C-alpha cells in the first residue's frame, strides 16, 4: 500500500523529542510537544514523499542530512515561543 508522508513532520517530531529529552527545564507534555511541532512545521517547507509502508524511515534518513540545520533552527525557535506562552498554566517556576 502506498502512503503519502510529510517527511518534515516526522523529522520535526523527532527533533522535538530529542531536544526536550535533553533539557529538563522545558515542559515535555503532549500539549507543548504538539504546539512546538505545529509552530516549527509552519516555519518549514513541506516535504511530501510517496512511500511503501516500511520504507519511510529510509527516506527520512536521506532527507534528514539536508534539512537538519533548518529543522533544528525552526524547532528551537518554536520551543522558545511555547516556553514563553504555553497553552496551559506554568507548573513549576522553571525560569
Ligand atoms: Zn506542557
PDB file of the backbone (N, CA, C, O) and the ligand in Angstrom, with CONECT records:
HET     ZN  A 101       1
ATOM      1  N   UNK A   1       0.830  -1.198   0.000  1.00  0.00           N
ATOM      2  CA  UNK A   1       0.000   0.000   0.000  1.00  0.00           C
ATOM      3  C   UNK A   1       0.869   1.253   0.000  1.00  0.00           C
ATOM      4  O   UNK A   1       1.843   1.344   0.747  1.00  0.00           O
ATOM      5  N   UNK A   2       0.520   2.186  -0.815  1.00  0.00           N
ATOM      6  CA  UNK A   2       1.290   3.431  -0.880  1.00  0.00           C
ATOM      7  C   UNK A   2       0.744   4.455   0.101  1.00  0.00           C
ATOM      8  O   UNK A   2      -0.462   4.540   0.333  1.00  0.00           O
ATOM      9  N   UNK A   3       1.635   5.210   0.656  1.00  0.00           N
ATOM     10  CA  UNK A   3       1.209   6.232   1.597  1.00  0.00           C
ATOM     11  C   UNK A   3       1.894   7.548   1.291  1.00  0.00           C
ATOM     12  O   UNK A   3       2.997   7.597   0.746  1.00  0.00           O
ATOM     13  N   UNK A   4       1.198   8.615   1.664  1.00  0.00           N
ATOM     14  CA  UNK A   4       1.731   9.953   1.483  1.00  0.00           C
ATOM     15  C   UNK A   4       2.276  10.414   2.829  1.00  0.00           C
ATOM     16  O   UNK A   4       1.580  10.377   3.844  1.00  0.00           O
ATOM     17  N   UNK A   5       3.508  10.840   2.817  1.00  0.00           N
ATOM     18  CA  UNK A   5       4.151  11.224   4.072  1.00  0.00           C
ATOM     19  C   UNK A   5       4.793  12.583   3.967  1.00  0.00           C
ATOM     20  O   UNK A   5       5.465  12.880   2.980  1.00  0.00           O
ATOM     21  N   UNK A   6       4.597  13.400   4.957  1.00  0.00           N
ATOM     22  CA  UNK A   6       5.348  14.639   5.042  1.00  0.00           C
ATOM     23  C   UNK A   6       6.596  14.340   5.884  1.00  0.00           C
ATOM     24  O   UNK A   6       6.539  14.250   7.110  1.00  0.00           O
ATOM     25  N   UNK A   7       7.705  14.193   5.190  1.00  0.00           N
ATOM     26  CA  UNK A   7       8.950  13.840   5.871  1.00  0.00           C
ATOM     27  C   UNK A   7       9.304  14.884   6.924  1.00  0.00           C
ATOM     28  O   UNK A   7       9.836  14.568   7.988  1.00  0.00           O
ATOM     29  N   UNK A   8       8.995  16.122   6.601  1.00  0.00           N
ATOM     30  CA  UNK A   8       9.292  17.207   7.519  1.00  0.00           C
ATOM     31  C   UNK A   8       8.604  16.985   8.865  1.00  0.00           C
ATOM     32  O   UNK A   8       9.166  17.277   9.921  1.00  0.00           O
ATOM     33  N   UNK A   9       7.372  16.462   8.806  1.00  0.00           N
ATOM     34  CA  UNK A   9       6.613  16.236  10.030  1.00  0.00           C
ATOM     35  C   UNK A   9       7.317  15.216  10.926  1.00  0.00           C
ATOM     36  O   UNK A   9       7.438  15.413  12.135  1.00  0.00           O
ATOM     37  N   UNK A  10       7.772  14.138  10.322  1.00  0.00           N
ATOM     38  CA  UNK A  10       8.467  13.111  11.096  1.00  0.00           C
ATOM     39  C   UNK A  10       9.746  13.674  11.698  1.00  0.00           C
ATOM     40  O   UNK A  10      10.059  13.435  12.865  1.00  0.00           O
ATOM     41  N   UNK A  11      10.479  14.424  10.886  1.00  0.00           N
ATOM     42  CA  UNK A  11      11.737  14.994  11.365  1.00  0.00           C
ATOM     43  C   UNK A  11      11.527  15.974  12.501  1.00  0.00           C
ATOM     44  O   UNK A  11      12.278  15.997  13.476  1.00  0.00           O
ATOM     45  N   UNK A  12      10.479  16.792  12.354  1.00  0.00           N
ATOM     46  CA  UNK A  12      10.212  17.792  13.395  1.00  0.00           C
ATOM     47  C   UNK A  12       9.831  17.096  14.701  1.00  0.00           C
ATOM     48  O   UNK A  12      10.329  17.466  15.764  1.00  0.00           O
ATOM     49  N   UNK A  13       8.952  16.090  14.633  1.00  0.00           N
ATOM     50  CA  UNK A  13       8.551  15.383  15.848  1.00  0.00           C
ATOM     51  C   UNK A  13       9.751  14.720  16.520  1.00  0.00           C
ATOM     52  O   UNK A  13       9.880  14.740  17.744  1.00  0.00           O
ATOM     53  N   UNK A  14      10.615  14.140  15.715  1.00  0.00           N
ATOM     54  CA  UNK A  14      11.831  13.514  16.250  1.00  0.00           C
ATOM     55  C   UNK A  14      12.725  14.534  16.943  1.00  0.00           C
ATOM     56  O   UNK A  14      13.219  14.317  18.049  1.00  0.00           O
ATOM     57  N   UNK A  15      12.912  15.650  16.254  1.00  0.00           N
ATOM     58  CA  UNK A  15      13.797  16.688  16.791  1.00  0.00           C
ATOM     59  C   UNK A  15      13.232  17.273  18.074  1.00  0.00           C
ATOM     60  O   UNK A  15      13.976  17.558  19.012  1.00  0.00           O
ATOM     61  N   UNK A  16      11.914  17.453  18.117  1.00  0.00           N
ATOM     62  CA  UNK A  16      11.283  17.983  19.329  1.00  0.00           C
ATOM     63  C   UNK A  16      11.540  17.050  20.514  1.00  0.00           C
ATOM     64  O   UNK A  16      11.952  17.509  21.579  1.00  0.00           O
ATOM     65  N   UNK A  17      11.303  15.750  20.342  1.00  0.00           N
ATOM     66  CA  UNK A  17      11.538  14.829  21.468  1.00  0.00           C
ATOM     67  C   UNK A  17      13.001  14.802  21.863  1.00  0.00           C
ATOM     68  O   UNK A  17      13.343  14.724  23.043  1.00  0.00           O
ATOM     69  N   UNK A  18      13.870  14.870  20.841  1.00  0.00           N
ATOM     70  CA  UNK A  18      15.296  14.837  21.109  1.00  0.00           C
ATOM     71  C   UNK A  18      15.711  16.016  21.983  1.00  0.00           C
ATOM     72  O   UNK A  18      16.376  15.844  23.004  1.00  0.00           O
ATOM     73  N   UNK A  19      15.311  17.211  21.568  1.00  0.00           N
ATOM     74  CA  UNK A  19      15.722  18.408  22.314  1.00  0.00           C
ATOM     75  C   UNK A  19      15.076  18.435  23.699  1.00  0.00           C
ATOM     76  O   UNK A  19      15.737  18.753  24.688  1.00  0.00           O
ATOM     77  N   UNK A  20      13.780  18.099  23.770  1.00  0.00           N
ATOM     78  CA  UNK A  20      13.100  18.160  25.066  1.00  0.00           C
ATOM     79  C   UNK A  20      13.644  17.127  26.049  1.00  0.00           C
ATOM     80  O   UNK A  20      13.693  17.379  27.252  1.00  0.00           O
ATOM     81  N   UNK A  21      14.049  15.976  25.543  1.00  0.00           N
ATOM     82  CA  UNK A  21      14.547  14.944  26.454  1.00  0.00           C
ATOM     83  C   UNK A  21      15.916  15.312  27.026  1.00  0.00           C
ATOM     84  O   UNK A  21      16.347  14.748  28.031  1.00  0.00           O
ATOM     85  N   UNK A  22      16.593  16.258  26.381  1.00  0.00           N
ATOM     86  CA  UNK A  22      17.890  16.687  26.887  1.00  0.00           C
ATOM     87  C   UNK A  22      17.823  17.978  27.671  1.00  0.00           C
ATOM     88  O   UNK A  22      18.852  18.523  28.070  1.00  0.00           O
ATOM     89  N   UNK A  23      16.625  18.465  27.892  1.00  0.00           N
ATOM     90  CA  UNK A  23      16.513  19.740  28.578  1.00  0.00           C
ATOM     91  C   UNK A  23      15.401  19.697  29.619  1.00  0.00           C
ATOM     92  O   UNK A  23      14.222  19.826  29.291  1.00  0.00           O
ATOM     93  N   UNK A  24      15.788  19.514  30.869  1.00  0.00           N
ATOM     94  CA  UNK A  24      14.802  19.286  31.918  1.00  0.00           C
ATOM     95  C   UNK A  24      14.012  20.520  32.314  1.00  0.00           C
ATOM     96  O   UNK A  24      12.978  20.405  32.973  1.00  0.00           O
ATOM     97  N   UNK A  25      14.476  21.685  31.929  1.00  0.00           N
ATOM     98  CA  UNK A  25      13.742  22.889  32.316  1.00  0.00           C
ATOM     99  C   UNK A  25      12.527  23.114  31.416  1.00  0.00           C
ATOM    100  O   UNK A  25      11.662  23.932  31.729  1.00  0.00           O
ATOM    101  N   UNK A  26      12.465  22.389  30.302  1.00  0.00           N
ATOM    102  CA  UNK A  26      11.339  22.584  29.388  1.00  0.00           C
ATOM    103  C   UNK A  26      10.222  21.590  29.674  1.00  0.00           C
ATOM    104  O   UNK A  26      10.475  20.441  30.036  1.00  0.00           O
ATOM    105  N   UNK A  27       8.988  22.047  29.508  1.00  0.00           N
ATOM    106  CA  UNK A  27       7.845  21.159  29.693  1.00  0.00           C
ATOM    107  C   UNK A  27       7.822  20.141  28.555  1.00  0.00           C
ATOM    108  O   UNK A  27       8.008  20.487  27.388  1.00  0.00           O
ATOM    109  N   UNK A  28       7.593  18.895  28.916  1.00  0.00           N
ATOM    110  CA  UNK A  28       7.634  17.817  27.935  1.00  0.00           C
ATOM    111  C   UNK A  28       6.263  17.167  27.773  1.00  0.00           C
ATOM    112  O   UNK A  28       6.170  16.011  27.361  1.00  0.00           O
ATOM    113  N   UNK A  29       5.196  17.903  28.095  1.00  0.00           N
ATOM    114  CA  UNK A  29       3.864  17.308  27.988  1.00  0.00           C
ATOM    115  C   UNK A  29       3.427  17.250  26.524  1.00  0.00           C
ATOM    116  O   UNK A  29       4.014  17.900  25.658  1.00  0.00           O
ATOM    117  N   UNK A  30       2.402  16.470  26.273  1.00  0.00           N
ATOM    118  CA  UNK A  30       1.956  16.282  24.893  1.00  0.00           C
ATOM    119  C   UNK A  30       1.526  17.596  24.264  1.00  0.00           C
ATOM    120  O   UNK A  30       1.817  17.866  23.098  1.00  0.00           O
ATOM    121  N   UNK A  31       0.836  18.403  25.038  1.00  0.00           N
ATOM    122  CA  UNK A  31       0.341  19.667  24.524  1.00  0.00           C
ATOM    123  C   UNK A  31       1.486  20.566  24.029  1.00  0.00           C
ATOM    124  O   UNK A  31       1.426  21.121  22.933  1.00  0.00           O
ATOM    125  N   UNK A  32       2.513  20.692  24.849  1.00  0.00           N
ATOM    126  CA  UNK A  32       3.643  21.532  24.468  1.00  0.00           C
ATOM    127  C   UNK A  32       4.381  20.944  23.269  1.00  0.00           C
ATOM    128  O   UNK A  32       4.779  21.671  22.359  1.00  0.00           O
ATOM    129  N   UNK A  33       4.561  19.617  23.273  1.00  0.00           N
ATOM    130  CA  UNK A  33       5.275  18.993  22.153  1.00  0.00           C
ATOM    131  C   UNK A  33       4.537  19.236  20.848  1.00  0.00           C
ATOM    132  O   UNK A  33       5.152  19.538  19.825  1.00  0.00           O
ATOM    133  N   UNK A  34       3.196  19.101  20.886  1.00  0.00           N
ATOM    134  CA  UNK A  34       2.414  19.307  19.675  1.00  0.00           C
ATOM    135  C   UNK A  34       2.415  20.774  19.252  1.00  0.00           C
ATOM    136  O   UNK A  34       2.484  21.079  18.062  1.00  0.00           O
ATOM    137  N   UNK A  35       2.340  21.678  20.224  1.00  0.00           N
ATOM    138  CA  UNK A  35       2.381  23.105  19.909  1.00  0.00           C
ATOM    139  C   UNK A  35       3.707  23.468  19.246  1.00  0.00           C
ATOM    140  O   UNK A  35       3.745  24.205  18.260  1.00  0.00           O
ATOM    141  N   UNK A  36       4.781  22.939  19.804  1.00  0.00           N
ATOM    142  CA  UNK A  36       6.109  23.210  19.254  1.00  0.00           C
ATOM    143  C   UNK A  36       6.203  22.662  17.829  1.00  0.00           C
ATOM    144  O   UNK A  36       6.694  23.336  16.923  1.00  0.00           O
ATOM    145  N   UNK A  37       5.724  21.432  17.647  1.00  0.00           N
ATOM    146  CA  UNK A  37       5.782  20.816  16.320  1.00  0.00           C
ATOM    147  C   UNK A  37       4.976  21.622  15.308  1.00  0.00           C
ATOM    148  O   UNK A  37       5.423  21.824  14.179  1.00  0.00           O
ATOM    149  N   UNK A  38       3.794  22.084  15.704  1.00  0.00           N
ATOM    150  CA  UNK A  38       2.946  22.841  14.788  1.00  0.00           C
ATOM    151  C   UNK A  38       3.615  24.147  14.389  1.00  0.00           C
ATOM    152  O   UNK A  38       3.626  24.513  13.214  1.00  0.00           O
ATOM    153  N   UNK A  39       4.171  24.846  15.366  1.00  0.00           N
ATOM    154  CA  UNK A  39       4.845  26.111  15.076  1.00  0.00           C
ATOM    155  C   UNK A  39       6.035  25.896  14.142  1.00  0.00           C
ATOM    156  O   UNK A  39       6.222  26.631  13.172  1.00  0.00           O
ATOM    157  N   UNK A  40       6.818  24.897  14.447  1.00  0.00           N
ATOM    158  CA  UNK A  40       8.006  24.633  13.632  1.00  0.00           C
ATOM    159  C   UNK A  40       7.610  24.247  12.215  1.00  0.00           C
ATOM    160  O   UNK A  40       8.232  24.685  11.247  1.00  0.00           O
ATOM    161  N   UNK A  41       6.565  23.419  12.097  1.00  0.00           N
ATOM    162  CA  UNK A  41       6.150  22.975  10.763  1.00  0.00           C
ATOM    163  C   UNK A  41       5.623  24.132   9.920  1.00  0.00           C
ATOM    164  O   UNK A  41       5.792  24.143   8.701  1.00  0.00           O
ATOM    165  N   UNK A  42       4.990  25.099  10.567  1.00  0.00           N
ATOM    166  CA  UNK A  42       4.515  26.263   9.827  1.00  0.00           C
ATOM    167  C   UNK A  42       5.667  27.089   9.275  1.00  0.00           C
ATOM    168  O   UNK A  42       5.504  27.858   8.328  1.00  0.00           O
ATOM    169  N   UNK A  43       6.818  26.916   9.879  1.00  0.00           N
ATOM    170  CA  UNK A  43       8.010  27.665   9.500  1.00  0.00           C
ATOM    171  C   UNK A  43       8.837  26.959   8.430  1.00  0.00           C
ATOM    172  O   UNK A  43       9.737  27.553   7.836  1.00  0.00           O
ATOM    173  N   UNK A  44       8.525  25.693   8.194  1.00  0.00           N
ATOM    174  CA  UNK A  44       9.352  24.889   7.291  1.00  0.00           C
ATOM    175  C   UNK A  44       8.561  24.509   6.042  1.00  0.00           C
ATOM    176  O   UNK A  44       7.334  24.424   6.078  1.00  0.00           O
ATOM    177  N   UNK A  45       9.266  24.283   4.945  1.00  0.00           N
ATOM    178  CA  UNK A  45       8.558  23.831   3.731  1.00  0.00           C
ATOM    179  C   UNK A  45       8.079  22.394   3.918  1.00  0.00           C
ATOM    180  O   UNK A  45       8.734  21.613   4.608  1.00  0.00           O
ATOM    181  N   UNK A  46       6.952  22.038   3.317  1.00  0.00           N
ATOM    182  CA  UNK A  46       6.516  20.646   3.347  1.00  0.00           C
ATOM    183  C   UNK A  46       7.453  19.821   2.490  1.00  0.00           C
ATOM    184  O   UNK A  46       8.071  20.330   1.555  1.00  0.00           O
ATOM    185  N   UNK A  47       7.553  18.561   2.812  1.00  0.00           N
ATOM    186  CA  UNK A  47       8.417  17.696   2.023  1.00  0.00           C
ATOM    187  C   UNK A  47       7.738  16.344   1.894  1.00  0.00           C
ATOM    188  O   UNK A  47       8.075  15.390   2.594  1.00  0.00           O
ATOM    189  N   UNK A  48       6.767  16.282   0.976  1.00  0.00           N
ATOM    190  CA  UNK A  48       5.995  15.049   0.840  1.00  0.00           C
ATOM    191  C   UNK A  48       6.679  14.029  -0.049  1.00  0.00           C
ATOM    192  O   UNK A  48       7.264  14.361  -1.080  1.00  0.00           O
ATOM    193  N   UNK A  49       6.591  12.788   0.375  1.00  0.00           N
ATOM    194  CA  UNK A  49       7.083  11.696  -0.453  1.00  0.00           C
ATOM    195  C   UNK A  49       6.018  10.611  -0.491  1.00  0.00           C
ATOM    196  O   UNK A  49       5.211  10.479   0.430  1.00  0.00           O
ATOM    197  N   UNK A  50       6.029   9.836  -1.571  1.00  0.00           N
ATOM    198  CA  UNK A  50       5.177   8.661  -1.659  1.00  0.00           C
ATOM    199  C   UNK A  50       6.036   7.468  -1.265  1.00  0.00           C
ATOM    200  O   UNK A  50       7.121   7.264  -1.809  1.00  0.00           O
ATOM    201  N   UNK A  51       5.545   6.691  -0.321  1.00  0.00           N
ATOM    202  CA  UNK A  51       6.363   5.557   0.104  1.00  0.00           C
ATOM    203  C   UNK A  51       5.524   4.298   0.222  1.00  0.00           C
ATOM    204  O   UNK A  51       4.302   4.347   0.367  1.00  0.00           O
ATOM    205  N   UNK A  52       6.202   3.190   0.158  1.00  0.00           N
ATOM    206  CA  UNK A  52       5.607   1.910   0.505  1.00  0.00           C
ATOM    207  C   UNK A  52       5.796   1.800   2.007  1.00  0.00           C
ATOM    208  O   UNK A  52       6.825   2.227   2.531  1.00  0.00           O
ATOM    209  N   UNK A  53       4.829   1.239   2.702  1.00  0.00           N
ATOM    210  CA  UNK A  53       4.967   1.113   4.144  1.00  0.00           C
ATOM    211  C   UNK A  53       6.256   0.396   4.514  1.00  0.00           C
ATOM    212  O   UNK A  53       6.631  -0.601   3.896  1.00  0.00           O
ATOM    213  N   UNK A  54       6.924   0.920   5.531  1.00  0.00           N
ATOM    214  CA  UNK A  54       8.161   0.286   5.960  1.00  0.00           C
ATOM    215  C   UNK A  54       9.383   0.950   5.351  1.00  0.00           C
ATOM    216  O   UNK A  54      10.498   0.817   5.856  1.00  0.00           O
ATOM    217  N   UNK A  55       9.158   1.662   4.263  1.00  0.00           N
ATOM    218  CA  UNK A  55      10.268   2.289   3.563  1.00  0.00           C
ATOM    219  C   UNK A  55      10.504   3.700   4.093  1.00  0.00           C
ATOM    220  O   UNK A  55      11.509   4.339   3.782  1.00  0.00           O
ATOM    221  N   UNK A  56       9.572   4.160   4.885  1.00  0.00           N
ATOM    222  CA  UNK A  56       9.590   5.563   5.285  1.00  0.00           C
ATOM    223  C   UNK A  56      10.880   5.985   5.957  1.00  0.00           C
ATOM    224  O   UNK A  56      11.469   7.002   5.590  1.00  0.00           O
ATOM    225  N   UNK A  57      11.324   5.214   6.937  1.00  0.00           N
ATOM    226  CA  UNK A  57      12.471   5.645   7.712  1.00  0.00           C
ATOM    227  C   UNK A  57      13.725   5.792   6.860  1.00  0.00           C
ATOM    228  O   UNK A  57      14.564   6.651   7.129  1.00  0.00           O
ATOM    229  N   UNK A  58      13.851   4.967   5.847  1.00  0.00           N
ATOM    230  CA  UNK A  58      14.983   5.102   4.932  1.00  0.00           C
ATOM    231  C   UNK A  58      14.961   6.448   4.231  1.00  0.00           C
ATOM    232  O   UNK A  58      15.986   7.121   4.114  1.00  0.00           O
ATOM    233  N   UNK A  59      13.787   6.828   3.768  1.00  0.00           N
ATOM    234  CA  UNK A  59      13.660   8.115   3.076  1.00  0.00           C
ATOM    235  C   UNK A  59      13.954   9.259   4.029  1.00  0.00           C
ATOM    236  O   UNK A  59      14.590  10.247   3.663  1.00  0.00           O
ATOM    237  N   UNK A  60      13.481   9.107   5.254  1.00  0.00           N
ATOM    238  CA  UNK A  60      13.709  10.154   6.245  1.00  0.00           C
ATOM    239  C   UNK A  60      15.204  10.334   6.481  1.00  0.00           C
ATOM    240  O   UNK A  60      15.699  11.460   6.538  1.00  0.00           O
ATOM    241  N   UNK A  61      15.918   9.222   6.618  1.00  0.00           N
ATOM    242  CA  UNK A  61      17.359   9.308   6.876  1.00  0.00           C
ATOM    243  C   UNK A  61      18.082  10.107   5.806  1.00  0.00           C
ATOM    244  O   UNK A  61      18.933  10.940   6.120  1.00  0.00           O
ATOM    245  N   UNK A  62      17.752   9.863   4.555  1.00  0.00           N
ATOM    246  CA  UNK A  62      18.488  10.537   3.499  1.00  0.00           C
ATOM    247  C   UNK A  62      18.118  12.019   3.406  1.00  0.00           C
ATOM    248  O   UNK A  62      18.968  12.855   3.098  1.00  0.00           O
ATOM    249  N   UNK A  63      16.867  12.339   3.668  1.00  0.00           N
ATOM    250  CA  UNK A  63      16.455  13.742   3.594  1.00  0.00           C
ATOM    251  C   UNK A  63      16.890  14.529   4.824  1.00  0.00           C
ATOM    252  O   UNK A  63      17.037  15.751   4.792  1.00  0.00           O
ATOM    253  N   UNK A  64      17.091  13.790   5.899  1.00  0.00           N
ATOM    254  CA  UNK A  64      17.436  14.396   7.164  1.00  0.00           C
ATOM    255  C   UNK A  64      18.725  15.207   7.089  1.00  0.00           C
ATOM    256  O   UNK A  64      18.796  16.336   7.576  1.00  0.00           O
ATOM    257  N   UNK A  65      19.720  14.625   6.482  1.00  0.00           N
ATOM    258  CA  UNK A  65      21.018  15.282   6.394  1.00  0.00           C
ATOM    259  C   UNK A  65      20.876  16.668   5.779  1.00  0.00           C
ATOM    260  O   UNK A  65      21.486  17.628   6.250  1.00  0.00           O
ATOM    261  N   UNK A  66      20.080  16.768   4.741  1.00  0.00           N
ATOM    262  CA  UNK A  66      19.933  18.033   4.035  1.00  0.00           C
ATOM    263  C   UNK A  66      19.203  19.080   4.863  1.00  0.00           C
ATOM    264  O   UNK A  66      19.581  20.252   4.859  1.00  0.00           O
ATOM    265  N   UNK A  67      18.163  18.663   5.570  1.00  0.00           N
ATOM    266  CA  UNK A  67      17.282  19.653   6.199  1.00  0.00           C
ATOM    267  C   UNK A  67      17.572  19.855   7.679  1.00  0.00           C
ATOM    268  O   UNK A  67      16.975  20.728   8.310  1.00  0.00           O
ATOM    269  N   UNK A  68      18.466  19.074   8.234  1.00  0.00           N
ATOM    270  CA  UNK A  68      18.645  19.050   9.676  1.00  0.00           C
ATOM    271  C   UNK A  68      18.852  20.426  10.326  1.00  0.00           C
ATOM    272  O   UNK A  68      18.226  20.750  11.335  1.00  0.00           O
ATOM    273  N   UNK A  69      19.731  21.215   9.736  1.00  0.00           N
ATOM    274  CA  UNK A  69      20.034  22.518  10.319  1.00  0.00           C
ATOM    275  C   UNK A  69      18.779  23.396  10.372  1.00  0.00           C
ATOM    276  O   UNK A  69      18.507  24.043  11.383  1.00  0.00           O
ATOM    277  N   UNK A  70      18.026  23.409   9.280  1.00  0.00           N
ATOM    278  CA  UNK A  70      16.806  24.217   9.238  1.00  0.00           C
ATOM    279  C   UNK A  70      15.788  23.727  10.257  1.00  0.00           C
ATOM    280  O   UNK A  70      15.119  24.524  10.914  1.00  0.00           O
ATOM    281  N   UNK A  71      15.678  22.405  10.381  1.00  0.00           N
ATOM    282  CA  UNK A  71      14.705  21.832  11.306  1.00  0.00           C
ATOM    283  C   UNK A  71      15.061  22.218  12.740  1.00  0.00           C
ATOM    284  O   UNK A  71      14.195  22.639  13.508  1.00  0.00           O
ATOM    285  N   UNK A  72      16.332  22.074  13.095  1.00  0.00           N
ATOM    286  CA  UNK A  72      16.750  22.399  14.455  1.00  0.00           C
ATOM    287  C   UNK A  72      16.505  23.882  14.746  1.00  0.00           C
ATOM    288  O   UNK A  72      16.071  24.247  15.838  1.00  0.00           O
ATOM    289  N   UNK A  73      16.786  24.717  13.768  1.00  0.00           N
ATOM    290  CA  UNK A  73      16.572  26.157  13.932  1.00  0.00           C
ATOM    291  C   UNK A  73      15.090  26.456  14.186  1.00  0.00           C
ATOM    292  O   UNK A  73      14.749  27.204  15.102  1.00  0.00           O
ATOM    293  N   UNK A  74      14.219  25.867  13.371  1.00  0.00           N
ATOM    294  CA  UNK A  74      12.780  26.120  13.496  1.00  0.00           C
ATOM    295  C   UNK A  74      12.237  25.566  14.808  1.00  0.00           C
ATOM    296  O   UNK A  74      11.399  26.196  15.454  1.00  0.00           O
ATOM    297  N   UNK A  75      12.715  24.388  15.200  1.00  0.00           N
ATOM    298  CA  UNK A  75      12.235  23.772  16.434  1.00  0.00           C
ATOM    299  C   UNK A  75      12.696  24.589  17.649  1.00  0.00           C
ATOM    300  O   UNK A  75      11.924  24.793  18.586  1.00  0.00           O
ATOM    301  N   UNK A  76      13.944  25.054  17.636  1.00  0.00           N
ATOM    302  CA  UNK A  76      14.447  25.849  18.756  1.00  0.00           C
ATOM    303  C   UNK A  76      13.638  27.125  18.923  1.00  0.00           C
ATOM    304  O   UNK A  76      13.320  27.537  20.039  1.00  0.00           O
ATOM    305  N   UNK A  77      13.314  27.739  17.799  1.00  0.00           N
ATOM    306  CA  UNK A  77      12.511  28.965  17.831  1.00  0.00           C
ATOM    307  C   UNK A  77      11.131  28.669  18.418  1.00  0.00           C
ATOM    308  O   UNK A  77      10.621  29.428  19.241  1.00  0.00           O
ATOM    309  N   UNK A  78      10.539  27.564  17.987  1.00  0.00           N
ATOM    310  CA  UNK A  78       9.208  27.183  18.457  1.00  0.00           C
ATOM    311  C   UNK A  78       9.230  26.848  19.947  1.00  0.00           C
ATOM    312  O   UNK A  78       8.286  27.166  20.670  1.00  0.00           O
ATOM    313  N   UNK A  79      10.293  26.213  20.402  1.00  0.00           N
ATOM    314  CA  UNK A  79      10.401  25.855  21.819  1.00  0.00           C
ATOM    315  C   UNK A  79      10.449  27.113  22.679  1.00  0.00           C
ATOM    316  O   UNK A  79       9.796  27.193  23.719  1.00  0.00           O
ATOM    317  N   UNK A  80      11.222  28.082  22.237  1.00  0.00           N
ATOM    318  CA  UNK A  80      11.327  29.329  22.990  1.00  0.00           C
ATOM    319  C   UNK A  80       9.962  30.012  23.083  1.00  0.00           C
ATOM    320  O   UNK A  80       9.604  30.571  24.119  1.00  0.00           O
ATOM    321  N   UNK A  81       9.220  29.957  22.000  1.00  0.00           N
ATOM    322  CA  UNK A  81       7.921  30.607  21.973  1.00  0.00           C
ATOM    323  C   UNK A  81       6.911  29.900  22.886  1.00  0.00           C
ATOM    324  O   UNK A  81       6.178  30.544  23.636  1.00  0.00           O
ATOM    325  N   UNK A  82       6.888  28.583  22.810  1.00  0.00           N
ATOM    326  CA  UNK A  82       5.947  27.822  23.635  1.00  0.00           C
ATOM    327  C   UNK A  82       6.320  27.924  25.116  1.00  0.00           C
ATOM    328  O   UNK A  82       5.444  27.932  25.982  1.00  0.00           O
ATOM    329  N   UNK A  83       7.626  28.003  25.404  1.00  0.00           N
ATOM    330  CA  UNK A  83       8.049  28.152  26.798  1.00  0.00           C
ATOM    331  C   UNK A  83       7.559  29.484  27.362  1.00  0.00           C
ATOM    332  O   UNK A  83       7.220  29.580  28.541  1.00  0.00           O
ATOM    333  N   UNK A  84       7.525  30.508  26.511  1.00  0.00           N
ATOM    334  CA  UNK A  84       7.045  31.812  26.964  1.00  0.00           C
ATOM    335  C   UNK A  84       5.530  31.873  27.033  1.00  0.00           C
ATOM    336  O   UNK A  84       4.968  32.507  27.926  1.00  0.00           O
ATOM    337  N   UNK A  85       4.868  31.214  26.091  1.00  0.00           N
ATOM    338  CA  UNK A  85       3.403  31.246  26.040  1.00  0.00           C
ATOM    339  C   UNK A  85       2.827  29.839  25.965  1.00  0.00           C
ATOM    340  O   UNK A  85       2.266  29.463  24.936  1.00  0.00           O
ATOM    341  N   UNK A  86       2.951  29.051  27.034  1.00  0.00           N
ATOM    342  CA  UNK A  86       2.383  27.692  26.978  1.00  0.00           C
ATOM    343  C   UNK A  86       0.857  27.750  26.963  1.00  0.00           C
ATOM    344  O   UNK A  86       0.265  28.717  27.442  1.00  0.00           O
ATOM    345  N   UNK A  87       0.226  26.721  26.416  1.00  0.00           N
ATOM    346  CA  UNK A  87      -1.230  26.667  26.355  1.00  0.00           C
ATOM    347  C   UNK A  87      -1.812  26.105  27.642  1.00  0.00           C
ATOM    348  O   UNK A  87      -2.977  25.707  27.679  1.00  0.00           O
ATOM    349  N   UNK A  88      -1.014  26.072  28.688  1.00  0.00           N
ATOM    350  CA  UNK A  88      -1.511  25.637  29.995  1.00  0.00           C
ATOM    351  C   UNK A  88      -0.780  26.446  31.051  1.00  0.00           C
ATOM    352  O   UNK A  88       0.179  27.156  30.750  1.00  0.00           O
ATOM    353  N   UNK A  89      -1.233  26.335  32.274  1.00  0.00           N
ATOM    354  CA  UNK A  89      -0.590  27.032  33.370  1.00  0.00           C
ATOM    355  C   UNK A  89       0.860  26.590  33.473  1.00  0.00           C
ATOM    356  O   UNK A  89       1.170  25.412  33.290  1.00  0.00           O
ATOM    357  N   UNK A  90       1.745  27.530  33.764  1.00  0.00           N
ATOM    358  CA  UNK A  90       3.117  27.137  34.040  1.00  0.00           C
ATOM    359  C   UNK A  90       3.121  26.398  35.365  1.00  0.00           C
ATOM    360  O   UNK A  90       2.715  26.943  36.392  1.00  0.00           O
ATOM    361  N   UNK A  91       3.586  25.141  35.339  1.00  0.00           N
ATOM    362  CA  UNK A  91       3.507  24.318  36.534  1.00  0.00           C
ATOM    363  C   UNK A  91       4.544  24.696  37.578  1.00  0.00           C
ATOM    364  O   UNK A  91       4.221  25.040  38.715  1.00  0.00           O
ATOM    365  N   UNK A  92       5.807  24.621  37.151  1.00  0.00           N
ATOM    366  CA  UNK A  92       6.861  24.972  38.089  1.00  0.00           C
ATOM    367  C   UNK A  92       7.471  26.297  37.656  1.00  0.00           C
ATOM    368  O   UNK A  92       7.362  26.689  36.495  1.00  0.00           O
ATOM    369  N   UNK A  93       8.104  26.972  38.580  1.00  0.00           N
ATOM    370  CA  UNK A  93       8.832  28.175  38.211  1.00  0.00           C
ATOM    371  C   UNK A  93      10.157  27.724  37.620  1.00  0.00           C
ATOM    372  O   UNK A  93      11.178  27.679  38.306  1.00  0.00           O
ATOM    373  N   UNK A  94      10.123  27.390  36.334  1.00  0.00           N
ATOM    374  CA  UNK A  94      11.301  26.819  35.704  1.00  0.00           C
ATOM    375  C   UNK A  94      12.303  27.873  35.298  1.00  0.00           C
ATOM    376  O   UNK A  94      13.478  27.578  35.077  1.00  0.00           O
ATOM    377  N   UNK A  95      11.833  29.104  35.202  1.00  0.00           N
ATOM    378  CA  UNK A  95      12.768  30.116  34.721  1.00  0.00           C
ATOM    379  C   UNK A  95      13.028  31.158  35.793  1.00  0.00           C
ATOM    380  O   UNK A  95      13.795  32.095  35.569  1.00  0.00           O
TER     381      UNK A  95
HETATM  382 ZN    ZN A 101       3.384  21.486  28.687  1.00  0.00          ZN
END
